Amino acid sequence: MRIGIGYDVHRLVVGRELVIGGVNIPFAKGLLGHSDADVLCHAVCDALLGAAGLPDIGHLFPDNDDRFKDARSLELLRDVAGRVRAEGFAIANVDAVVVAEKPKIAPFIEAIKTSLADALGIDARLVGVKATTTEGLGFIGDGLGIACHAAALLE
Ligand code: MG
């Protein structure tokens, strides 16, 4: 068994789509980044890569590489799952917490789990996704960004 953790933050800005776990969520702002800035996919990528002992997402998909400009991070996650399998691991489960003041993520949780499970090539029952706020505290509470924590277990 090998465990890995991942963490990511992106800034919320006007004029961008909000994509979380590969699911488009209607909101006045979206996350800023070189790719689609899907904070959940990025955190899960790093959890998987960490568990497998592979270089992190910034190393694999540099934000100064035009190939990854506006990349769909769900496809980066699919790529990472393939790399982890190529190392001889199976994904036992993945769990994540999205930290956002707004919008409410709860209505999209099932769609997000299905989306992540498809990219990871595992059953949706092996994918945990929760959402929480910071009770109005800090940069997340001020609505300036969204963060995500993730853990992955490989066997
Ligand atoms: Mg990121």
Backbone and ligand atoms as CSV (ligand in chain L), in Angstrom:
chain,resi,resn,atom,element,x,y,z
A,1,MET,N,N,0.837,-1.198,0.000
A,1,MET,CA,C,0.000,0.000,0.000
A,1,MET,C,C,0.879,1.257,0.000
A,2,ARG,N,N,0.471,2.242,-0.793
A,2,ARG,CA,C,1.214,3.513,-0.848
A,2,ARG,C,C,0.190,4.635,-0.768
A,3,ILE,N,N,0.428,5.604,0.134
A,3,ILE,CA,C,-0.512,6.718,0.289
A,3,ILE,C,C,0.118,8.006,-0.222
A,4,GLY,N,N,-0.693,8.896,-0.765
A,4,GLY,CA,C,-0.193,10.187,-1.233
A,4,GLY,C,C,-1.191,11.283,-0.916
A,5,ILE,N,N,-0.685,12.511,-0.742
A,5,ILE,CA,C,-1.565,13.654,-0.518
A,5,ILE,C,C,-1.324,14.692,-1.604
A,6,GLY,N,N,-2.337,15.489,-1.856
A,6,GLY,CA,C,-2.211,16.581,-2.817
A,6,GLY,C,C,-2.966,17.788,-2.298
A,7,TYR,N,N,-2.488,18.959,-2.677
A,7,TYR,CA,C,-3.137,20.209,-2.259
A,7,TYR,C,C,-2.978,21.205,-3.382
A,8,ASP,N,N,-4.031,21.973,-3.642
A,8,ASP,CA,C,-3.936,22.996,-4.679
A,8,ASP,C,C,-4.871,24.152,-4.358
A,9,VAL,N,N,-4.509,25.316,-4.882
A,9,VAL,CA,C,-5.317,26.535,-4.737
A,9,VAL,C,C,-5.309,27.256,-6.069
A,10,HIS,N,N,-6.467,27.784,-6.480
A,10,HIS,CA,C,-6.503,28.699,-7.623
A,10,HIS,C,C,-7.353,29.907,-7.271
A,11,ARG,N,N,-6.990,31.028,-7.902
A,11,ARG,CA,C,-7.665,32.297,-7.691
A,11,ARG,C,C,-8.980,32.333,-8.477
A,12,LEU,N,N,-10.032,32.881,-7.876
A,12,LEU,CA,C,-11.327,33.063,-8.559
A,12,LEU,C,C,-11.357,34.428,-9.237
A,13,VAL,N,N,-11.681,34.418,-10.539
A,13,VAL,CA,C,-11.737,35.675,-11.292
A,13,VAL,C,C,-12.965,35.676,-12.205
A,14,VAL,N,N,-13.392,36.856,-12.617
A,14,VAL,CA,C,-14.482,36.945,-13.580
A,14,VAL,C,C,-13.951,36.579,-14.965
A,15,GLY,N,N,-14.847,36.084,-15.815
A,15,GLY,CA,C,-14.467,35.797,-17.203
A,15,GLY,C,C,-13.867,34.425,-17.411
A,16,ARG,N,N,-13.999,33.534,-16.428
A,16,ARG,CA,C,-13.497,32.161,-16.576
A,16,ARG,C,C,-14.608,31.189,-16.207
A,17,GLU,N,N,-14.604,30.029,-16.876
A,17,GLU,CA,C,-15.528,28.939,-16.509
A,17,GLU,C,C,-15.048,28.331,-15.194
A,18,LEU,N,N,-16.002,27.934,-14.345
A,18,LEU,CA,C,-15.631,27.222,-13.119
A,18,LEU,C,C,-15.758,25.723,-13.384
A,19,VAL,N,N,-14.607,25.033,-13.365
A,19,VAL,CA,C,-14.570,23.592,-13.622
A,19,VAL,C,C,-14.000,22.909,-12.385
A,20,ILE,N,N,-14.788,22.017,-11.801
A,20,ILE,CA,C,-14.344,21.283,-10.605
A,20,ILE,C,C,-14.566,19.795,-10.852
A,21,GLY,N,N,-13.481,19.040,-10.832
A,21,GLY,CA,C,-13.595,17.602,-11.067
A,21,GLY,C,C,-14.111,17.287,-12.464
A,22,GLY,N,N,-13.815,18.179,-13.405
A,22,GLY,CA,C,-14.240,17.973,-14.787
A,22,GLY,C,C,-15.671,18.391,-15.057
A,23,VAL,N,N,-16.347,18.925,-14.041
A,23,VAL,CA,C,-17.756,19.328,-14.186
A,23,VAL,C,C,-17.840,20.857,-14.218
A,24,ASN,N,N,-18.529,21.388,-15.217
A,24,ASN,CA,C,-18.739,22.836,-15.300
A,24,ASN,C,C,-19.837,23.239,-14.321
A,25,ILE,N,N,-19.505,24.190,-13.453
A,25,ILE,CA,C,-20.435,24.632,-12.418
A,25,ILE,C,C,-20.824,26.081,-12.694
A,26,PRO,N,N,-22.111,26.341,-12.860
A,26,PRO,CA,C,-22.547,27.713,-13.152
A,26,PRO,C,C,-22.196,28.658,-11.997
A,27,PHE,N,N,-21.431,29.715,-12.295
A,27,PHE,CA,C,-21.027,30.676,-11.268
A,27,PHE,C,C,-20.533,31.929,-11.972
A,28,ALA,N,N,-20.560,33.056,-11.275
A,28,ALA,CA,C,-20.164,34.338,-11.857
A,28,ALA,C,C,-18.659,34.415,-12.107
A,29,LYS,N,N,-17.891,33.546,-11.438
A,29,LYS,CA,C,-16.436,33.560,-11.586
A,29,LYS,C,C,-15.929,32.150,-11.881
A,30,GLY,N,N,-14.684,32.076,-12.329
A,30,GLY,CA,C,-14.039,30.787,-12.542
A,30,GLY,C,C,-12.619,30.845,-12.018
A,31,LEU,N,N,-11.943,29.707,-12.053
A,31,LEU,CA,C,-10.590,29.638,-11.510
A,31,LEU,C,C,-9.570,30.007,-12.577
A,32,LEU,N,N,-8.594,30.798,-12.161
A,32,LEU,CA,C,-7.557,31.292,-13.062
A,32,LEU,C,C,-6.372,30.333,-13.089
A,33,GLY,N,N,-5.909,30.019,-14.290
A,33,GLY,CA,C,-4.731,29.154,-14.412
A,33,GLY,C,C,-4.371,28.959,-15.862
A,34,HIS,N,N,-3.243,28.311,-16.070
A,34,HIS,CA,C,-2.750,28.041,-17.431
A,34,HIS,C,C,-3.672,27.030,-18.115
A,35,SER,N,N,-4.059,25.995,-17.345
A,35,SER,CA,C,-5.026,25.003,-17.830
A,35,SER,C,C,-6.424,25.528,-17.478
A,36,ASP,N,N,-7.397,24.621,-17.376
A,36,ASP,CA,C,-8.722,25.059,-16.918
A,36,ASP,C,C,-8.738,25.328,-15.413
A,37,ALA,N,N,-7.597,25.127,-14.754
A,37,ALA,CA,C,-7.435,25.439,-13.324
A,37,ALA,C,C,-8.378,24.630,-12.436
A,38,ASP,N,N,-8.621,23.395,-12.853
A,38,ASP,CA,C,-9.506,22.496,-12.091
A,38,ASP,C,C,-8.762,22.033,-10.835
A,39,VAL,N,N,-9.024,22.750,-9.763
A,39,VAL,CA,C,-8.281,22.593,-8.513
A,39,VAL,C,C,-8.413,21.171,-7.944
A,40,LEU,N,N,-9.569,20.559,-8.140
A,40,LEU,CA,C,-9.797,19.200,-7.628
A,40,LEU,C,C,-8.965,18.186,-8.421
A,41,CYS,N,N,-9.012,18.278,-9.740
A,41,CYS,CA,C,-8.197,17.371,-10.556
A,41,CYS,C,C,-6.717,17.536,-10.241
A,42,HIS,N,N,-6.274,18.772,-10.038
A,42,HIS,CA,C,-4.856,19.004,-9.759
A,42,HIS,C,C,-4.446,18.374,-8.429
A,43,ALA,N,N,-5.281,18.525,-7.403
A,43,ALA,CA,C,-4.947,17.955,-6.087
A,43,ALA,C,C,-4.937,16.425,-6.155
A,44,VAL,N,N,-5.886,15.839,-6.883
A,44,VAL,CA,C,-5.931,14.374,-7.002
A,44,VAL,C,C,-4.725,13.884,-7.803
A,45,CYS,N,N,-4.341,14.599,-8.847
A,45,CYS,CA,C,-3.132,14.248,-9.608
A,45,CYS,C,C,-1.936,14.170,-8.677
A,46,ASP,N,N,-1.749,15.184,-7.853
A,46,ASP,CA,C,-0.572,15.204,-6.981
A,46,ASP,C,C,-0.635,14.113,-5.918
A,47,ALA,N,N,-1.840,13.790,-5.439
A,47,ALA,CA,C,-1.970,12.692,-4.468
A,47,ALA,C,C,-1.539,11.372,-5.112
A,48,LEU,N,N,-1.993,11.132,-6.324
A,48,LEU,CA,C,-1.633,9.894,-7.035
A,48,LEU,C,C,-0.143,9.849,-7.348
A,49,LEU,N,N,0.374,10.969,-7.850
A,49,LEU,CA,C,1.791,11.019,-8.223
A,49,LEU,C,C,2.677,10.853,-6.995
A,50,GLY,N,N,2.273,11.473,-5.895
A,50,GLY,CA,C,3.030,11.351,-4.649
A,50,GLY,C,C,3.056,9.909,-4.164
A,51,ALA,N,N,1.904,9.254,-4.213
A,51,ALA,CA,C,1.828,7.863,-3.765
A,51,ALA,C,C,2.699,6.955,-4.631
A,52,ALA,N,N,2.760,7.255,-5.918
A,52,ALA,CA,C,3.525,6.416,-6.848
A,52,ALA,C,C,5.010,6.773,-6.869
A,53,GLY,N,N,5.377,7.859,-6.182
A,53,GLY,CA,C,6.773,8.288,-6.184
A,53,GLY,C,C,7.188,8.923,-7.494
A,54,LEU,N,N,6.213,9.505,-8.189
A,54,LEU,CA,C,6.489,10.172,-9.470
A,54,LEU,C,C,6.593,11.685,-9.250
A,55,PRO,N,N,7.198,12.422,-10.202
A,55,PRO,CA,C,7.292,13.880,-10.085
A,55,PRO,C,C,5.900,14.519,-10.055
A,56,ASP,N,N,5.788,15.696,-9.464
A,56,ASP,CA,C,4.464,16.307,-9.275
A,56,ASP,C,C,3.901,16.907,-10.568
A,57,ILE,N,N,2.673,17.386,-10.469
A,57,ILE,CA,C,1.927,17.855,-11.644
A,57,ILE,C,C,2.620,19.035,-12.320
A,58,GLY,N,N,3.235,19.902,-11.525
A,58,GLY,CA,C,3.932,21.054,-12.099
A,58,GLY,C,C,5.138,20.630,-12.937
A,59,HIS,N,N,5.706,19.489,-12.576
A,59,HIS,CA,C,6.853,18.939,-13.317
A,59,HIS,C,C,6.375,18.273,-14.613
A,60,LEU,N,N,5.266,17.520,-14.506
A,60,LEU,CA,C,4.767,16.780,-15.683
A,60,LEU,C,C,4.101,17.681,-16.710
A,61,PHE,N,N,3.344,18.681,-16.203
A,61,PHE,CA,C,2.565,19.557,-17.088
A,61,PHE,C,C,2.895,21.015,-16.755
A,62,PRO,N,N,4.074,21.489,-17.161
A,62,PRO,CA,C,4.533,22.835,-16.764
A,62,PRO,C,C,3.579,23.934,-17.248
A,63,ASP,N,N,3.390,24.969,-16.399
A,63,ASP,CA,C,2.445,26.034,-16.755
A,63,ASP,C,C,3.050,27.049,-17.723
A,64,ASN,N,N,4.262,26.758,-18.219
A,64,ASN,CA,C,4.815,27.608,-19.281
A,64,ASN,C,C,4.878,26.827,-20.604
A,65,ASP,N,N,4.213,25.653,-20.626
A,65,ASP,CA,C,4.205,24.813,-21.826
A,65,ASP,C,C,2.879,25.008,-22.555
A,66,ASP,N,N,2.962,25.495,-23.800
A,66,ASP,CA,C,1.749,25.809,-24.570
A,66,ASP,C,C,0.857,24.600,-24.809
A,67,ARG,N,N,1.437,23.398,-24.721
A,67,ARG,CA,C,0.611,22.191,-24.916
A,67,ARG,C,C,-0.479,22.088,-23.853
A,68,PHE,N,N,-0.238,22.712,-22.695
A,68,PHE,CA,C,-1.198,22.585,-21.596
A,68,PHE,C,C,-2.014,23.850,-21.379
A,69,LYS,N,N,-1.881,24.814,-22.319
A,69,LYS,CA,C,-2.678,26.036,-22.244
A,69,LYS,C,C,-4.150,25.657,-22.406
A,70,ASP,N,N,-4.975,26.062,-21.455
A,70,ASP,CA,C,-6.417,25.764,-21.446
A,70,ASP,C,C,-6.705,24.258,-21.475
A,71,ALA,N,N,-5.715,23.447,-21.057
A,71,ALA,CA,C,-5.921,21.993,-21.031
A,71,ALA,C,C,-7.082,21.649,-20.107
A,72,ARG,N,N,-7.790,20.592,-20.487
A,72,ARG,CA,C,-8.847,20.069,-19.644
A,72,ARG,C,C,-8.157,19.185,-18.598
A,73,SER,N,N,-8.187,19.604,-17.352
A,73,SER,CA,C,-7.402,18.907,-16.327
A,73,SER,C,C,-7.909,17.493,-16.074
A,74,LEU,N,N,-9.154,17.228,-16.406
A,74,LEU,CA,C,-9.656,15.857,-16.279
A,74,LEU,C,C,-8.839,14.922,-17.172
A,75,GLU,N,N,-8.401,15.448,-18.328
A,75,GLU,CA,C,-7.575,14.633,-19.228
A,75,GLU,C,C,-6.149,14.490,-18.684
A,76,LEU,N,N,-5.674,15.498,-17.970
A,76,LEU,CA,C,-4.373,15.372,-17.303
A,76,LEU,C,C,-4.466,14.299,-16.219
A,77,LEU,N,N,-5.603,14.268,-15.521
A,77,LEU,CA,C,-5.813,13.255,-14.476
A,77,LEU,C,C,-5.857,11.859,-15.089
A,78,ARG,N,N,-6.518,11.743,-16.243
A,78,ARG,CA,C,-6.565,10.450,-16.943
A,78,ARG,C,C,-5.136,9.997,-17.299
A,79,ASP,N,N,-4.336,10.943,-17.756
A,79,ASP,CA,C,-2.942,10.673,-18.094
A,79,ASP,C,C,-2.179,10.197,-16.853
A,80,VAL,N,N,-2.381,10.908,-15.736
A,80,VAL,CA,C,-1.696,10.555,-14.485
A,80,VAL,C,C,-2.100,9.150,-14.025
A,81,ALA,N,N,-3.389,8.830,-14.108
A,81,ALA,CA,C,-3.849,7.491,-13.703
A,81,ALA,C,C,-3.138,6.428,-14.543
A,82,GLY,N,N,-2.941,6.704,-15.817
A,82,GLY,CA,C,-2.233,5.781,-16.696
A,82,GLY,C,C,-0.767,5.617,-16.291
A,83,ARG,N,N,-0.144,6.725,-15.913
A,83,ARG,CA,C,1.257,6.674,-15.478
A,83,ARG,C,C,1.405,5.856,-14.203
A,84,VAL,N,N,0.428,6.022,-13.295
A,84,VAL,CA,C,0.450,5.293,-12.025
A,84,VAL,C,C,0.294,3.788,-12.293
A,85,ARG,N,N,-0.608,3.450,-13.216
A,85,ARG,CA,C,-0.802,2.038,-13.578
A,85,ARG,C,C,0.462,1.469,-14.234
A,86,ALA,N,N,1.090,2.298,-15.052
A,86,ALA,CA,C,2.317,1.859,-15.740
A,86,ALA,C,C,3.439,1.555,-14.746
A,87,GLU,N,N,3.343,2.143,-13.554
A,87,GLU,CA,C,4.325,1.859,-12.490
A,87,GLU,C,C,3.971,0.582,-11.736
A,88,GLY,N,N,2.849,-0.052,-12.127
A,88,GLY,CA,C,2.468,-1.316,-11.508
A,88,GLY,C,C,1.485,-1.193,-10.362
A,89,PHE,N,N,0.919,0.001,-10.175
A,89,PHE,CA,C,-0.032,0.212,-9.076
A,89,PHE,C,C,-1.475,0.153,-9.561
A,90,ALA,N,N,-2.373,-0.236,-8.640
A,90,ALA,CA,C,-3.816,-0.088,-8.849
A,90,ALA,C,C,-4.292,0.992,-7.865
A,91,ILE,N,N,-5.270,1.775,-8.282
A,91,ILE,CA,C,-5.806,2.833,-7.409
A,91,ILE,C,C,-6.851,2.205,-6.489
A,92,ALA,N,N,-6.553,2.165,-5.182
A,92,ALA,CA,C,-7.481,1.564,-4.209
A,92,ALA,C,C,-8.645,2.508,-3.937
A,93,ASN,N,N,-8.335,3.756,-3.664
A,93,ASN,CA,C,-9.379,4.772,-3.511
A,93,ASN,C,C,-8.762,6.163,-3.519
A,94,VAL,N,N,-9.630,7.145,-3.712
A,94,VAL,CA,C,-9.236,8.546,-3.722
A,94,VAL,C,C,-10.257,9.291,-2.881
A,95,ASP,N,N,-9.791,10.261,-2.097
A,95,ASP,CA,C,-10.717,11.070,-1.305
A,95,ASP,C,C,-10.269,12.525,-1.400
A,96,ALA,N,N,-11.227,13.435,-1.385
A,96,ALA,CA,C,-10.874,14.846,-1.546
A,96,ALA,C,C,-11.862,15.747,-0.821
A,97,VAL,N,N,-11.363,16.921,-0.447
A,97,VAL,CA,C,-12.203,17.972,0.149
A,97,VAL,C,C,-11.996,19.250,-0.652
A,98,VAL,N,N,-13.071,19.769,-1.226
A,98,VAL,CA,C,-13.019,21.058,-1.921
A,98,VAL,C,C,-13.402,22.126,-0.896
A,99,VAL,N,N,-12.563,23.164,-0.796
A,99,VAL,CA,C,-12.816,24.228,0.180
A,99,VAL,C,C,-13.186,25.496,-0.580
A,100,ALA,N,N,-14.456,25.873,-0.494
A,100,ALA,CA,C,-14.961,27.024,-1.251
A,100,ALA,C,C,-16.071,27.702,-0.448
A,101,GLU,N,N,-16.050,29.018,-0.441
A,101,GLU,CA,C,-17.147,29.743,0.236
A,101,GLU,C,C,-18.391,29.711,-0.652
A,102,LYS,N,N,-18.196,29.963,-1.932
A,102,LYS,CA,C,-19.243,29.910,-2.943
A,102,LYS,C,C,-18.631,29.411,-4.237
A,103,PRO,N,N,-19.382,28.808,-5.126
A,103,PRO,CA,C,-20.784,28.414,-4.963
A,103,PRO,C,C,-20.903,27.132,-4.152
A,104,LYS,N,N,-22.125,26.740,-3.869
A,104,LYS,CA,C,-22.367,25.469,-3.196
A,104,LYS,C,C,-21.997,24.331,-4.148
A,105,ILE,N,N,-21.103,23.467,-3.692
A,105,ILE,CA,C,-20.630,22.362,-4.531
A,105,ILE,C,C,-21.541,21.138,-4.388
A,106,ALA,N,N,-22.227,21.050,-3.248
A,106,ALA,CA,C,-23.002,19.841,-2.923
A,106,ALA,C,C,-23.894,19.324,-4.057
A,107,PRO,N,N,-24.617,20.187,-4.772
A,107,PRO,CA,C,-25.499,19.664,-5.829
A,107,PRO,C,C,-24.746,18.963,-6.971
A,108,PHE,N,N,-23.438,19.172,-7.036
A,108,PHE,CA,C,-22.650,18.630,-8.153
A,108,PHE,C,C,-21.771,17.455,-7.742
A,109,ILE,N,N,-21.844,17.076,-6.462
A,109,ILE,CA,C,-20.920,16.051,-5.932
A,109,ILE,C,C,-21.033,14.732,-6.698
A,110,GLU,N,N,-22.236,14.263,-6.948
A,110,GLU,CA,C,-22.386,12.963,-7.621
A,110,GLU,C,C,-21.828,13.016,-9.034
A,111,ALA,N,N,-22.090,14.109,-9.743
A,111,ALA,CA,C,-21.556,14.263,-11.103
A,111,ALA,C,C,-20.030,14.326,-11.072
A,112,ILE,N,N,-19.490,14.983,-10.072
A,112,ILE,CA,C,-18.032,15.099,-9.947
A,112,ILE,C,C,-17.415,13.729,-9.673
A,113,LYS,N,N,-18.031,12.965,-8.770
A,113,LYS,CA,C,-17.520,11.621,-8.465
A,113,LYS,C,C,-17.511,10.751,-9.719
A,114,THR,N,N,-18.582,10.808,-10.485
A,114,THR,CA,C,-18.682,10.016,-11.712
A,114,THR,C,C,-17.603,10.431,-12.706
A,115,SER,N,N,-17.402,11.727,-12.830
A,115,SER,CA,C,-16.409,12.272,-13.741
A,115,SER,C,C,-14.995,11.836,-13.343
A,116,LEU,N,N,-14.663,11.969,-12.061
A,116,LEU,CA,C,-13.329,11.570,-11.585
A,116,LEU,C,C,-13.128,10.066,-11.751
A,117,ALA,N,N,-14.160,9.279,-11.394
A,117,ALA,CA,C,-14.052,7.819,-11.472
A,117,ALA,C,C,-13.780,7.386,-12.914
A,118,ASP,N,N,-14.432,8.054,-13.859
A,118,ASP,CA,C,-14.225,7.727,-15.271
A,118,ASP,C,C,-12.771,8.000,-15.679
A,119,ALA,N,N,-12.262,9.163,-15.267
A,119,ALA,CA,C,-10.872,9.508,-15.619
A,119,ALA,C,C,-9.877,8.563,-14.947
A,120,LEU,N,N,-10.213,8.137,-13.741
A,120,LEU,CA,C,-9.295,7.273,-12.981
A,120,LEU,C,C,-9.425,5.809,-13.377
A,121,GLY,N,N,-10.524,5.470,-14.060
A,121,GLY,CA,C,-10.755,4.078,-14.444
A,121,GLY,C,C,-11.109,3.198,-13.266
A,122,ILE,N,N,-11.797,3.780,-12.269
A,122,ILE,CA,C,-12.227,3.000,-11.097
A,122,ILE,C,C,-13.714,3.239,-10.841
A,123,ASP,N,N,-14.284,2.421,-9.966
A,123,ASP,CA,C,-15.697,2.548,-9.612
A,123,ASP,C,C,-15.920,3.854,-8.833
A,124,ALA,N,N,-17.042,4.502,-9.078
A,124,ALA,CA,C,-17.341,5.774,-8.406
A,124,ALA,C,C,-17.430,5.613,-6.882
A,125,ARG,N,N,-17.693,4.369,-6.425
A,125,ARG,CA,C,-17.753,4.140,-4.971
A,125,ARG,C,C,-16.378,4.235,-4.319
A,126,LEU,N,N,-15.325,4.252,-5.141
A,126,LEU,CA,C,-13.962,4.371,-4.614
A,126,LEU,C,C,-13.470,5.816,-4.628
A,127,VAL,N,N,-14.365,6.727,-4.993
A,127,VAL,CA,C,-14.015,8.145,-5.072
A,127,VAL,C,C,-14.853,8.927,-4.067
A,128,GLY,N,N,-14.183,9.590,-3.133
A,128,GLY,CA,C,-14.868,10.444,-2.149
A,128,GLY,C,C,-14.651,11.898,-2.511
A,129,VAL,N,N,-15.707,12.678,-2.491
A,129,VAL,CA,C,-15.590,14.129,-2.707
A,129,VAL,C,C,-16.496,14.816,-1.698
A,130,LYS,N,N,-15.916,15.682,-0.896
A,130,LYS,CA,C,-16.691,16.486,0.044
A,130,LYS,C,C,-16.438,17.957,-0.253
A,131,ALA,N,N,-17.305,18.799,0.266
A,131,ALA,CA,C,-17.095,20.235,0.118
A,131,ALA,C,C,-17.328,20.887,1.471
A,132,THR,N,N,-16.538,21.926,1.743
A,132,THR,CA,C,-16.725,22.690,2.970
A,132,THR,C,C,-16.409,24.148,2.688
A,133,THR,N,N,-16.847,25.009,3.606
A,133,THR,CA,C,-16.470,26.423,3.536
A,133,THR,C,C,-15.418,26.654,4.624
A,134,THR,N,N,-14.941,27.894,4.747
A,134,THR,CA,C,-14.060,28.227,5.872
A,134,THR,C,C,-14.785,29.172,6.826
A,135,GLU,N,N,-16.135,29.093,6.801
A,135,GLU,CA,C,-16.933,29.932,7.716
A,135,GLU,C,C,-16.576,31.410,7.545
A,136,GLY,N,N,-16.300,31.795,6.303
A,136,GLY,CA,C,-16.033,33.204,6.025
A,136,GLY,C,C,-14.623,33.659,6.361
A,137,LEU,N,N,-13.766,32.742,6.806
A,137,LEU,CA,C,-12.415,33.128,7.222
A,137,LEU,C,C,-11.405,33.038,6.078
A,138,GLY,N,N,-10.459,33.966,6.076
A,138,GLY,CA,C,-9.318,33.903,5.160
A,138,GLY,C,C,-9.657,34.174,3.708
A,139,PHE,N,N,-8.696,33.876,2.825
A,139,PHE,CA,C,-8.877,34.213,1.404
A,139,PHE,C,C,-10.005,33.415,0.766
A,140,ILE,N,N,-10.214,32.202,1.265
A,140,ILE,CA,C,-11.321,31.409,0.714
A,140,ILE,C,C,-12.646,31.989,1.188
A,141,GLY,N,N,-12.684,32.338,2.461
A,141,GLY,CA,C,-13.894,32.947,3.018
A,141,GLY,C,C,-14.237,34.268,2.353
A,142,ASP,N,N,-13.205,34.983,1.905
A,142,ASP,CA,C,-13.409,36.254,1.198
A,142,ASP,C,C,-13.770,36.035,-0.271
A,143,GLY,N,N,-13.838,34.763,-0.703
A,143,GLY,CA,C,-14.235,34.461,-2.080
A,143,GLY,C,C,-13.141,34.724,-3.097
A,144,LEU,N,N,-11.898,34.773,-2.646
A,144,LEU,CA,C,-10.793,35.084,-3.565
A,144,LEU,C,C,-10.276,33.856,-4.294
A,145,GLY,N,N,-10.556,32.679,-3.739
A,145,GLY,CA,C,-10.042,31.460,-4.377
A,145,GLY,C,C,-10.720,30.227,-3.842
A,146,ILE,N,N,-10.364,29.104,-4.439
A,146,ILE,CA,C,-10.873,27.787,-4.027
A,146,ILE,C,C,-9.666,26.884,-3.839
A,147,ALA,N,N,-9.711,26.073,-2.769
A,147,ALA,CA,C,-8.620,25.140,-2.488
A,147,ALA,C,C,-9.164,23.709,-2.513
A,148,CYS,N,N,-8.251,22.770,-2.596
A,148,CYS,CA,C,-8.649,21.368,-2.526
A,148,CYS,C,C,-7.534,20.540,-1.889
A,149,HIS,N,N,-7.939,19.655,-0.991
A,149,HIS,CA,C,-7.053,18.648,-0.393
A,149,HIS,C,C,-7.471,17.294,-0.949
A,150,ALA,N,N,-6.491,16.441,-1.226
A,150,ALA,CA,C,-6.823,15.103,-1.716
A,150,ALA,C,C,-5.872,14.069,-1.154
A,151,ALA,N,N,-6.365,12.853,-1.039
A,151,ALA,CA,C,-5.545,11.722,-0.637
A,151,ALA,C,C,-5.821,10.577,-1.613
A,152,ALA,N,N,-4.795,9.770,-1.857
A,152,ALA,CA,C,-4.954,8.620,-2.735
A,152,ALA,C,C,-4.222,7.429,-2.131
A,153,LEU,N,N,-4.827,6.263,-2.258
A,153,LEU,CA,C,-4.183,5.033,-1.811
A,153,LEU,C,C,-3.976,4.128,-3.027
A,154,LEU,N,N,-2.726,3.655,-3.150
A,154,LEU,CA,C,-2.384,2.739,-4.244
A,154,LEU,C,C,-2.034,1.383,-3.656
A,155,GLU,N,N,-2.303,0.355,-4.434
A,155,GLU,CA,C,-1.899,-0.990,-3.978
A,155,GLU,C,C,-1.289,-1.751,-5.138
L,1,MG,MG,MG,-3.308,23.842,-9.962
